[in-house]
């Protein structure tokens, strides 16, 4: 357990396979699950009804326009959240430095869902999501996967499996295999925020 968390410590943690969460005692604990849950582009599954919702355009997807609102909404979605004030402070700084990102769903000018995570090289580490309307967070997830696929990402970490994520076809792999994939992914230059996906593989890592 650590009582202090910094952006530098957090980025280093991701690169060696661990991630932080606030604990009930007010400190920060670090985790490295075994097995580890990841998304596979090949196995990513979108139901027919969700595909229809995506195509309908009922939600407007934006990227990195309301990171602070997204992380705070994720923190408020349940009691005993692991997203403490320190976590919000550190990830907000990572956003300012270009490492943390949000994918948001909007409807009629209102933020109704979204997710956030951290990008290093060709790895994206999903942290949390929220929704205020049915399917709003799922639409954000579909948009995220499409963005990562277009930009040549190779690893999408979801930490642990949940029934919600399982419906999309996540897989679990041994920690040793995860660390091998992680090392290969973070060595590749990618840009999450590149406007043209064709430029994303040839720029510095975001």
Secondary structure, DSSP 8 states (H G I E B T S, - for coil): -BS---HHHHHHHHHTT-EEEE-TTSSEEEE--SSEEEE-TTT----HHHHHHHHHT-SEEEESSSHHHHHHHHHHTSTT-S--HHHHHHHHHHHHTT-EEEEEEEETTEEEEEEEEEEETTEEEEEEEEESSTTHHHHHHHHHHHHHHHTT--EEEEES--HHHHTTT-EEE-HHHHHHHHHHHHTS---TT-SSGGGTTSS---
